[in-house]
Amino acid sequence: MKTTIRLFALVLALMPISGFTHHATSEYSPDTSEIEGVVTAKFWKNPHVNFNLVTDEGAEWVVEGSAMTALTRRGITEDVFEVGDRLKVAGRASMRRDHNMIMSNFLLPDGRELMLSNNGTRRWPEVDQRPPDVSAPTAEQIAAAEASADGIFRVWSFADRPDWFFKDPDTYPLTQAALDKFATWNEYTDNPQLTCIPPGMPLTMGNPYPIQFVQHDENTIVMYAHEFDVTRVIHLNAEPVPTVEETNMGYSTGYWEDEDTLVVDTININYPYFNRVGISSGPDLTVHERFIVDDEAGELSYFSTVTDPWALTEPFAVRELHWSWVPGTQLGTYGCVVSEVYAQ
């Protein structure tokens, strides 16, 4: 049974979240279309890969993909195509910007079709559908992880779709002030993640990549997140300090309710957005969290409630999220770089 759970968790860990994790896709057509041409430039970095493609008619397209990390975990690496290669691309064209597309599938010069998400649909079923090679943890990495795992203190892989922070405004009990502010948001010029500004609380807890908890000392737990190389400090058995300088992560205090349940409260959060698609946060936002470890299942459950008198008419409870333990999974480095597509 444990082996089955581990294998299922490994599949989940290697699955990129479908769609985009740093900006909304509402500007894109619901219909899929195709373009074909020669790659003239390529940007293969986080937070999003993109490349330029010139068609035979002379139109130059900007084709956007998901985060480099998500593609790499799926086995799609920078060397799958080069500048000068001819590609066929399927995706959704922008309804606001000319010659801009979010791709879902692309056809390589060697005849292979690659899909950017695990739940994608084949576009060209007649071509070679060999999946890309996915790197799995080595035997040494697995052995080291199994030897060092101790309750919450290990690397956890996200096992849910973090849909709560991609929802439309009517999902949340928003105040009129928050609705008015949302109406002015531009998902490209106002989105901090596209210019490599790390997310703050509570957004960072919905990132679809590995996180790791480390016991720094008897009074301090440090959480590391792969996305944007975020570091978060949790002060154990400490009182809130309202006078501490506000930061993206805020000031977190926690305690062990029992040996498997960590309770955390965070104040002093200075981050402009409550979610990733333009809903702003106010100056008094606080977050209450519960992390519950199931050692037998290799699972970390997460519950949180966000309170924000400026943005929310009542506290908002995030639905239960889960991380799975996949022994040997590495946290890795995110290394965000701003693309010219977003540097405007």
N, C-alpha and C positions, 0 to 999 in steps of 0.2 A: 504494500500500500504506500509506504514512504517513497519507494522508487517511482511509483506512478505519479505521486504528487510532485516529486522533484523534476521529473521529465516534463510534466505539464507546466510547471513554473518556468523551466528553461524555455519552452516555446513562448510563453507570455513575455519573458524578459527579452527575447530576441525580436518580438513584434514591435515595429514602430507604431505609434499612435497615428491613425489615419487623419488626414487633414493637416493643418498647420498649427503649430503650438505657439506662435508669437503674433499672429495677426488674424483678423477675421477673414472669411472668404465670401462675404455677402456681395462684394462687387463683381463676382465672377458668374458667368452664365451657368445655368443649371445643366446645359447641354454640353456634351463632349464633342470636340472637333479635332481635326488633325492638321498638322503642318509638317513640311519636309524641307530640309535645306542643309547648309554647311555651317558647322560651329565655328564662329569667329573669335569668341572670347569665352573664358570659363572662370567662375568664381566658386571654389569648392571649400567653403568654410562654414562654421556656425555663425549666425543663427540659421541662415538658409543658403543652400546652394542655388546658383542661377547661372545661366549661360546665354550668350547671344547666338541666334540662329538666323542666317540670311537665306531666304527662299529663292527659287529660280526666277521669280518675278522681281527680285530686288528688295523685298520687304524685310526689314530687320526686326526680329522678335526678341523680347526678353522672356526667357522661359524660367520659371521659378520652381524649385523643388522644396522638399522639407529640410529639416536640419541635417547637417552632415552626420551628426551622431546617429540619428535615426536610420539614415541610409547605410552607414557603416555596419550597424548592428544587424541590418538585413543582408549584408554582404555586398552592397553596392558601393564601390570605392571609386576614388578619383580617376583611377587608370582605366575605367571601363570604356571611356572614349577620350579622344584628344581633340584639340583645336585643329580644324581642317577635315575632321571626319564628317560624313554625311549621316544625319539622323532623321528618323521619322518620329514625331512626338504627338501624343494624344493628351488632351487636357481641356480645361475650361478657360475660355478667353475672358479677359477683363471687359466689363461693360462701361468702365470709366476711362481706362487708359488704352490708347491704340497699341496694338501689337504687343500685348502682355498676356502671358498664359501661365496658369498653374498646371503643371504636368501630372498625369497619373500613370502613364505608361510611355516607354520609349523603345524604339527598335534600333539595336546596335548595328554597326557595319558588319559584324560577323553573323548577323541573322537572328540573334537572340532578342526576345522581348523581355523587358524587365518591368515589374510593377512596383510602384513606390510604397504601397501599403500591403500588408498581409491579407487584408480583406478586399483587395482590388479585383477587378474583372478583366480577363484577357481581352485585348483589343484585336489581336491578329492571331487567332487560334491555329492557323495553318503553319506558323513559323515555330522555330525551336523554342521550347519553353523550359529549358534547363534552368533551375533556380541558381542564383549566385551562391558561392561558397560562404557559409557563415562560420566564423571562428567561435569555437567553444572553449571553455576553460580547460587548462591543461591538468593532468593528473596531479602535478605538484601544487598547482593553485587550489585545486579542490581539497587536497589533503591539508594544506595550511589553513584554509578557511574552516574546515571541520574541526581542526584542533583548537582554533582561537575563538570560535563562536561562543558567545556567552549572553544569553537572553537577547536584549535589544541590540547588543554591541556586535554588529556585523554589517556587511553590505546587503542592502535590501533592493530588490528590483521591483519597479512599479508594475502592478498587475491589473490596473483599472484604466478606463478611459477617464481623463480628468475633465469631464464635460461641465462640471459645475461652474468653472470660470470662463466658459466660452458661451454661456447662455445669453439670450436677448434680455433687455431690461425688464420685460414683464415676468421673468422668472423670479425676480427679487422684489422684496417689499420696499421699493425705493421712495424716497422723499421727492417732492417736486424740484428741490434744488439739485438733486442728483440727476433727475431726468433732464432738466434744463442744461446741465453741464454735459451730459452725454450727447445731446443734440449737436454740440459744437465739435465733437471729437473727430479727428482725422486719423484713420488707422495706420497711415504711413508717417506723417510728420509728427504725430503726438505719441507714438508707440515707443516707450523707452527700450524695449528689448531689441528692436531693429537697429538701434545705435549702440548696442552692447552695454546698456545700463542694466545691471542685474535686477531681477524681480525682488520685491520685498514680501513681507507677510501681509495677507495669508497666501499670496500667489505661489510662493516658492514651494509650498507643501503639495501643490498639484502638479509639479513638474513630472513628466513621464519618463524619467531616467533614474538611475540608481542613487540611493542616499546611503550614508554610513553614519552610525553613532559610535563615538569613542568616549570612554571614561577618561577625561583629562586628569582629574584628581577627585578626591572623595566628595568635593562640593561642586564639581563642574562636569557637565556633559557637553561635548561638541558634536554637532551634526554637520556633516559635509554633504553637499549636493553636487552631482555631476554638472547639472545645467548651470552655466555661468560661473562654475567653480565657487558656489556660495558656501560660506561658513556661518553657522548659527550657534550661539553659546546659550546654554541653559544652566542657570544658577540653581543648585539644589538647596532646598530648605532655607531659602532666603526670602526676605521681604521685598515687595515691589519698591522700586526707587523712582518716584515720579520726576525727580530732578535730573536724572541721567539724560545725557544728550540723546535726542531722537535719531534713529537710524532706520534704514530700510527694513532690517530684521527686528527692530524694536528691542526691548529688554524683557527677557524670558526668565521666569522663575518656575521651578517644578519640584515635585515630590513623588515618591513611590507610594501609591495607594496600597499596593501589595507587590509581591516580587515580580509580577508580570505586567503591571499597569503603571505607566508614567503619566502623571497629570501635569500640564503646563499652562501657564497663563502669561500672555505677552501684552505689554503696554509700550508707550513711547515709540510708536510706529510712525515713521515719516516716509510714506510712499504714496504717490499720487493716485494709484488705481486699486480698486477692490478686485477687479477681474481683468482678463487680458483683452477684452474687446470694448474698452472705453468707459466702464462704469467707475467713476471717481470715488475716492474715499475721503473721509473727513479727519480732523485733527485729533479726535478722541477714539479712534478705532482700537478695539481690543480683541484678542483671540483667546478662546479657551479650548484646549486640546486634550485628548486622551489617546495614548498609544498603548495597545494591548498586544502582548506577544503570545502566540500559540507555538510553543517550541515543538510539539509533536507534529503539527502540520507544516511547520516552517513558514509561518505567516505572521505578518504584523498588520493589525487592524487599526484604523484611524478614524476618530470622530472629532469634529470641531464645531464651535459656534462662534460666529463673528458678530460683534456688537459695534454699531457705528451710528451715533445719534444724528450726525449730519446727513448720512447717505441712506440709512435704513430706518423705516418706521417701526421695526421690531427686529430682534436678533435673528440672524439667518443661520440655520443649522446645515452644515455641509453633509451630504449623504456619506455613509460609511465608505471609506476607501481601503484598499489593501495593497500591501507589498508582499512579495514572496522571496524566500531565501533560496538563491541558486548558488550553491557552494562554488567558490572560485571566481565568481563575477567580480570584475575590477571596476572601481569607481571611474578611473580615467580622468583626463583633462578636457575641458570644454573649449577653451581658447577662442573666444568670440572675436570676430573681425567684421568691421562695418563694410558692407558692400556699397558700391557707387549707386546701386539701385535705390538704396534707402538713405544715403547721405545727401539729403536735400533740405 
